[in-house]
Amino acid sequence: MIHFQNVRKKISIVNFVRLLAMKLYDIAHSRAGDKGNTLTLSLIPYEEADYDLLCARVTAEKVKNHLKGIVSGEIIRYELPNISSLLFVCHDALSGGVTTSLAMDTHGKTLSYALLEMEI
């Protein structure tokens, strides 16, 4: 019986730690768009109730740090409370833009998945 209680405590601690640190893909999805050398990343929670959590934990500074080496310009965050979403406008993010970049992903579509890998 004591052994079972210890296991239960370990499970609850693991779940507690998971709540403290999770990846964005656990609670949200993302879409990417581009215009010239500017990338836009939307962050949309699966559950509307998680919008406030995203607002609190996903700042422009944290996104900039997460995408360092990829986005060299400013990142601006816009809150869209009517649709429970965040929009990040990332300047100097596409190696010059679609028509001039030699990058494999000139539109930056894979960066939406990179954003979802961010731990919050």
N, CA, C and O of each residue as an XYZ file, in Angstrom:
480
protein
N       0.822     -1.190      0.000
C       0.000      0.000      0.000
C       0.869      1.257      0.000
O       0.559      2.217     -0.705
N       1.926      1.267      0.760
C       2.811      2.428      0.791
C       3.460      2.621     -0.577
O       3.596      3.747     -1.054
N       3.858      1.517     -1.202
C       4.475      1.606     -2.518
C       3.510      2.260     -3.513
O       3.931      3.110     -4.298
N       2.264      1.895     -3.499
C       1.263      2.469     -4.389
C       1.108      3.971     -4.138
O       0.982      4.749     -5.084
N       1.115      4.374     -2.883
C       0.994      5.799     -2.568
C       2.195      6.578     -3.105
O       2.034      7.695     -3.596
N       3.383      6.010     -3.018
C       4.563      6.680     -3.551
C       4.471      6.842     -5.064
O       4.867      7.871     -5.610
N       3.949      5.826     -5.733
C       3.775      5.910     -7.177
C       2.769      6.998     -7.513
O       2.970      7.771     -8.450
N       1.701      7.056     -6.759
C       0.700      8.096     -6.997
C       1.305      9.483     -6.803
O       0.992     10.402     -7.559
N       2.152      9.643     -5.818
C       2.798     10.929     -5.600
C       3.706     11.277     -6.766
O       3.739     12.428     -7.202
N       4.441     10.300     -7.276
C       5.316     10.549     -8.415
C       4.510     10.948     -9.640
O       4.903     11.867    -10.359
N       3.414     10.290     -9.890
C       2.577     10.624    -11.036
C       2.031     12.033    -10.897
O       2.042     12.803    -11.857
N       1.560     12.372     -9.722
C       1.007     13.712     -9.549
C       2.095     14.779     -9.673
O       1.822     15.875    -10.163
N       3.306     14.485     -9.246
C       4.408     15.438     -9.402
C       4.740     15.604    -10.876
O       4.968     16.726    -11.328
N       4.771     14.521    -11.632
C       5.042     14.592    -13.068
C       3.979     15.435    -13.758
O       4.307     16.287    -14.583
N       2.722     15.210    -13.433
C       1.650     16.007    -14.037
C       1.770     17.468    -13.638
O       1.530     18.355    -14.458
N       2.136     17.728    -12.403
C       2.304     19.098    -11.933
C       3.416     19.797    -12.707
O       3.251     20.942    -13.128
N       4.545     19.122    -12.897
C       5.662     19.699    -13.640
C       5.251     19.957    -15.082
O       5.636     20.968    -15.669
N       4.476     19.054    -15.650
C       4.007     19.238    -17.025
C       3.153     20.497    -17.147
O       3.216     21.194    -18.160
N       2.361     20.789    -16.126
C       1.558     22.007    -16.150
C       2.426     23.254    -16.052
O       2.076     24.304    -16.593
N       3.545     23.141    -15.371
C       4.426     24.296    -15.235
C       5.173     24.586    -16.534
O       5.393     25.750    -16.868
N       5.557     23.571    -17.252
C       6.300     23.739    -18.496
C       5.689     22.843    -19.565
O       5.659     21.619    -19.433
N       5.212     23.469    -20.609
C       4.627     22.712    -21.720
C       5.045     23.369    -23.027
O       5.505     24.511    -23.035
N       4.889     22.666    -24.102
C       5.169     23.218    -25.425
C       3.891     23.865    -25.953
O       2.782     23.463    -25.602
N       4.069     24.865    -26.794
C       2.901     25.549    -27.345
C       1.986     24.608    -28.120
O       0.768     24.789    -28.120
N       2.565     23.597    -28.785
C       1.722     22.688    -29.561
C       0.737     21.906    -28.690
O      -0.222     21.330    -29.204
N       0.971     21.883    -27.373
C       0.039     21.206    -26.473
C      -1.288     21.952    -26.350
O      -2.324     21.341    -26.087
N      -1.258     23.280    -26.543
C      -2.488     24.058    -26.316
C      -2.873     24.964    -27.481
O      -3.900     25.640    -27.418
N      -2.057     24.990    -28.556
C      -2.361     25.926    -29.637
C      -1.886     25.394    -30.988
O      -1.112     24.441    -31.075
N      -2.378     26.046    -32.028
C      -1.862     25.787    -33.371
C      -1.452     27.120    -33.977
O      -1.748     28.175    -33.416
N      -0.775     27.079    -35.115
C      -0.215     28.287    -35.687
C      -0.348     28.276    -37.198
O      -0.386     27.218    -37.826
N      -0.419     29.468    -37.772
C      -0.424     29.648    -39.220
C       0.638     30.684    -39.560
O       0.936     31.558    -38.746
N       1.207     30.594    -40.748
C       2.246     31.528    -41.162
C       1.845     32.206    -42.463
O       1.169     31.618    -43.307
N       2.271     33.443    -42.606
C       2.079     34.191    -43.838
C       3.306     35.037    -44.086
O       4.128     35.216    -43.186
N       3.446     35.567    -45.303
C       4.619     36.372    -45.609
C       4.256     37.510    -46.544
O       3.287     37.435    -47.299
N       5.044     38.549    -46.477
C       4.974     39.671    -47.410
C       6.372     40.250    -47.475
O       6.838     40.878    -46.525
N       7.033     40.039    -48.588
C       8.418     40.501    -48.705
C       9.309     39.766    -47.730
O       9.354     38.536    -47.725
N      10.018     40.515    -46.906
C      10.940     39.935    -45.932
C      10.314     39.876    -44.532
O      11.015     39.704    -43.535
N       8.999     40.019    -44.475
C       8.279     40.021    -43.207
C       7.419     38.769    -43.099
O       6.700     38.401    -44.027
N       7.513     38.138    -41.961
C       6.755     36.919    -41.677
C       5.702     37.225    -40.623
O       5.978     37.936    -39.657
N       4.505     36.697    -40.803
C       3.488     36.789    -39.754
C       3.197     35.385    -39.244
O       3.030     34.444    -40.021
N       3.140     35.267    -37.925
C       2.830     33.997    -37.275
C       1.622     34.203    -36.374
O       1.658     35.034    -35.466
N       0.572     33.466    -36.614
C      -0.584     33.528    -35.720
C      -0.485     32.384    -34.723
O       0.047     31.318    -35.032
N      -1.000     32.617    -33.537
C      -1.015     31.608    -32.485
C      -2.443     31.540    -31.967
O      -2.952     32.505    -31.396
N      -3.086     30.396    -32.168
C      -4.500     30.241    -31.882
C      -4.688     29.083    -30.906
O      -4.334     27.950    -31.229
N      -5.236     29.342    -29.724
C      -5.425     28.244    -28.763
C      -6.521     27.287    -29.236
O      -7.495     27.696    -29.867
N      -6.338     26.013    -28.918
C      -7.386     25.036    -29.217
C      -8.640     25.354    -28.409
O      -9.760     25.238    -28.906
N      -8.433     25.756    -27.162
C      -9.528     26.108    -26.264
C      -9.475     27.611    -25.994
O      -8.429     28.140    -25.618
N     -10.584     28.286    -26.182
C     -10.633     29.736    -25.990
C     -10.179     30.152    -24.588
O      -9.624     31.236    -24.409
N     -10.412     29.302    -23.612
C     -10.030     29.600    -22.226
C      -8.515     29.730    -22.054
O      -8.064     30.331    -21.079
N      -7.725     29.185    -22.971
C      -6.268     29.254    -22.871
C      -5.683     30.542    -23.460
O      -4.470     30.746    -23.408
N      -6.514     31.395    -24.008
C      -6.031     32.648    -24.607
C      -5.286     33.500    -23.583
O      -4.221     34.032    -23.894
N      -5.817     33.642    -22.380
C      -5.157     34.454    -21.346
C      -3.793     33.880    -20.973
O      -2.852     34.632    -20.717
N      -3.682     32.560    -20.941
C      -2.394     31.915    -20.662
C      -1.386     32.262    -21.757
O      -0.232     32.571    -21.464
N      -1.818     32.211    -23.008
C      -0.927     32.576    -24.110
C      -0.496     34.037    -24.000
O       0.675     34.358    -24.202
N      -1.433     34.915    -23.684
C      -1.101     36.339    -23.535
C      -0.064     36.549    -22.435
O       0.836     37.377    -22.570
N      -0.196     35.804    -21.364
C       0.714     35.970    -20.230
C       2.096     35.383    -20.492
O       3.097     35.953    -20.058
N       2.168     34.265    -21.185
C       3.441     33.532    -21.302
C       4.174     33.692    -22.626
O       5.372     33.419    -22.697
N       3.487     34.127    -23.672
C       4.123     34.200    -24.988
C       4.300     35.672    -25.373
O       3.435     36.269    -26.014
N       5.420     36.230    -24.974
C       5.717     37.622    -25.261
C       6.551     37.731    -26.541
O       7.120     36.746    -27.012
N       6.610     38.926    -27.083
C       7.438     39.156    -28.270
C       8.906     38.855    -27.969
O       9.625     38.324    -28.815
N       9.343     39.197    -26.757
C      10.738     38.946    -26.375
C      11.045     37.450    -26.329
O      12.106     37.012    -26.775
N      10.105     36.670    -25.785
C      10.324     35.217    -25.712
C      10.331     34.592    -27.099
O      11.116     33.683    -27.372
N       9.457     35.079    -27.973
C       9.428     34.566    -29.351
C      10.729     34.946    -30.063
O      11.307     34.129    -30.779
N      11.183     36.171    -29.868
C      12.447     36.618    -30.476
C      13.607     35.739    -30.008
O      14.447     35.340    -30.814
N      13.656     35.440    -28.728
C      14.706     34.569    -28.195
C      14.583     33.149    -28.762
O      15.588     32.516    -29.085
N      13.374     32.666    -28.877
C      13.158     31.311    -29.394
C      13.566     31.207    -30.873
O      14.077     30.175    -31.308
N      13.338     32.266    -31.626
C      13.636     32.249    -33.065
C      14.948     32.964    -33.397
O      15.173     33.365    -34.538
N      15.807     33.119    -32.391
C      17.090     33.786    -32.642
C      17.876     33.012    -33.697
O      17.830     31.783    -33.745
N      18.578     33.731    -34.519
C      19.300     33.094    -35.613
C      18.435     32.914    -36.852
O      18.952     32.642    -37.936
N      17.127     33.063    -36.700
C      16.205     32.952    -37.833
C      15.611     34.324    -38.154
O      15.626     34.769    -39.301
N      15.093     34.976    -37.128
C      14.508     36.308    -37.293
C      15.530     37.321    -36.801
O      15.888     37.325    -35.623
N      15.999     38.174    -37.694
C      17.034     39.137    -37.301
C      16.462     40.515    -36.987
O      17.169     41.361    -36.440
N      15.218     40.752    -37.318
C      14.614     42.053    -37.057
C      13.710     42.038    -35.839
O      13.716     41.103    -35.039
N      12.938     43.100    -35.727
C      12.009     43.277    -34.609
C      10.818     42.329    -34.738
O      10.379     42.006    -35.841
N      10.312     41.895    -33.598
C       9.074     41.109    -33.554
C       8.062     41.908    -32.751
O       8.327     42.323    -31.623
N       6.904     42.114    -33.349
C       5.818     42.855    -32.708
C       4.660     41.893    -32.481
O       4.278     41.140    -33.376
N       4.098     41.928    -31.251
C       2.961     41.066    -30.924
C       1.684     41.897    -30.920
O       1.626     42.981    -30.341
N       0.669     41.361    -31.580
C      -0.657     41.971    -31.561
C      -1.618     40.994    -30.899
O      -1.642     39.809    -31.231
N      -2.396     41.494    -29.972
C      -3.422     40.687    -29.315
C      -4.737     40.893    -30.057
O      -5.131     42.023    -30.348
N      -5.402     39.798    -30.356
C      -6.680     39.825    -31.060
C      -7.733     39.144    -30.193
O      -8.124     38.009    -30.470
N      -8.196     39.828    -29.143
C      -9.091     39.184    -28.171
C     -10.443     38.763    -28.748
O     -11.053     37.821    -28.243
N     -10.921     39.434    -29.786
C     -12.216     39.059    -30.363
C     -12.190     37.685    -31.020
O     -13.222     37.026    -31.141
N     -11.012     37.262    -31.441
C     -10.890     35.923    -32.021
C      -9.922     35.050    -31.219
O      -9.490     33.996    -31.687
N      -9.589     35.499    -30.010
C      -8.731     34.738    -29.077
C      -7.453     34.254    -29.740
O      -7.130     33.067    -29.693
N      -6.735     35.168    -30.352
C      -5.501     34.821    -31.056
C      -4.426     35.869    -30.828
O      -4.709     37.010    -30.463
N      -3.196     35.458    -31.049
C      -2.060     36.379    -31.050
C      -1.460     36.383    -32.445
O      -1.462     35.364    -33.136
N      -0.947     37.533    -32.853
C      -0.288     37.656    -34.147
C       1.089     38.247    -33.914
O       1.224     39.289    -33.274
N       2.097     37.591    -34.427
C       3.473     38.066    -34.320
C       3.947     38.474    -35.713
O       3.930     37.674    -36.648
N       4.365     39.721    -35.832
C       4.919     40.225    -37.088
C       6.433     40.242    -36.918
O       6.969     40.958    -36.072
N       7.105     39.452    -37.725
C       8.545     39.238    -37.613
C       9.254     39.883    -38.804
O       9.139     39.408    -39.933
N       9.985     40.966    -38.546
C      10.692     41.679    -39.603
C      12.055     41.051    -39.848
O      12.671     40.503    -38.934
N      12.517     41.135    -41.081
C      13.804     40.553    -41.495
C      13.879     39.076    -41.115
O      14.810     38.631    -40.445
N      12.877     38.340    -41.562
C      12.778     36.933    -41.165
C      12.931     35.950    -42.317
O      13.051     34.748    -42.083
N      12.930     36.435    -43.556
C      12.882     35.506    -44.684
C      14.073     35.633    -45.627
O      13.946     35.404    -46.830
N      15.208     35.993    -45.087
C      16.456     36.088    -45.864
C      16.294     36.937    -47.124
O      16.832     36.607    -48.181
N      15.558     38.018    -46.999
C      15.389     38.932    -48.125
C      14.025     38.851    -48.793
O      13.643     39.774    -49.513
N      13.298     37.797    -48.578
C      11.977     37.656    -49.195
C      11.930     36.511    -50.185
O      12.959     35.942    -50.550
N      10.728     36.182    -50.611
C      10.485     35.006    -51.436
C      11.272     35.032    -52.740
O      11.859     34.020    -53.121
N      11.296     36.167    -53.428
C      11.917     36.198    -54.755
C      13.432     36.318    -54.725
O      14.086     36.085    -55.741
N      14.006     36.679    -53.570
C      15.461     36.853    -53.511
C      16.171     35.856    -52.605
O      17.397     35.755    -52.645
N      15.435     35.131    -51.803
C      16.045     34.223    -50.831
C      16.486     32.918    -51.475
O      15.838     32.405    -52.388
N      17.591     32.396    -50.985
C      18.065     31.075    -51.400
C      17.692     30.008    -50.373
O      18.115     28.858    -50.488
N      16.904     30.385    -49.377
C      16.498     29.446    -48.333
C      15.560     28.387    -48.904
O      14.883     28.621    -49.905
N      15.527     27.232    -48.265
C      14.630     26.147    -48.696
C      13.161     26.539    -48.504
O      12.318     26.216    -49.341
N      12.860     27.224    -47.420
C      11.488     27.615    -47.104
C      11.369     29.124    -47.256
O      11.422     29.855    -46.268
N      11.209     29.589    -48.476
C      11.201     31.032    -48.729
C       9.969     31.725    -48.157
O      10.016     32.923    -47.879
N       8.883     31.008    -47.979
C       7.659     31.592    -47.426
C       7.624     31.547    -45.901
O       6.775     32.198    -45.293
N       8.514     30.805    -45.278
C       8.557     30.726    -43.824
C       7.469     29.872    -43.195
O       7.191     30.004    -42.003
N       6.855     29.007    -43.971
C       5.751     28.188    -43.444
C       6.206     27.272    -42.304
O       5.442     27.017    -41.373
N       7.429     26.785    -42.373
C       7.905     25.881    -41.317
C       8.136     26.608    -40.000
O       8.233     25.969    -38.952
N       8.226     27.930    -40.037
C       8.462     28.671    -38.800
C       7.253     28.641    -37.872
O       7.390     28.867    -36.669
N       6.074     28.366    -38.416
C       4.915     28.206    -37.527
C       5.118     26.972    -36.655
O       4.727     26.966    -35.488
N       5.725     25.933    -37.210
C       6.011     24.738    -36.419
C       7.157     25.001    -35.435
O       7.165     24.467    -34.326
N       8.108     25.814    -35.846
C       9.203     26.185    -34.937
C       8.644     26.940    -33.739
O       9.079     26.719    -32.609
N       7.683     27.829    -33.978
C       7.058     28.560    -32.877
C       6.368     27.598    -31.916
O       6.471     27.754    -30.699
N       5.671     26.610    -32.453
C       4.942     25.660    -31.598
C       5.860     24.798    -30.746
O       5.407     24.200    -29.770
N       7.131     24.722    -31.091
C       8.102     23.983    -30.288
C       8.552     24.766    -29.056
O       9.262     24.229    -28.205
N       8.146     26.024    -28.957
C       8.556     26.857    -27.829
C       7.941     26.358    -26.541
O       6.748     26.060    -26.482
N       8.761     26.270    -25.513
C       8.275     25.852    -24.190
C       7.810     27.065    -23.413
O       8.471     28.102    -23.375
N       6.652     26.905    -22.794
C       6.121     28.003    -21.964
C       5.923     27.531    -20.539
O       5.485     28.305    -19.688
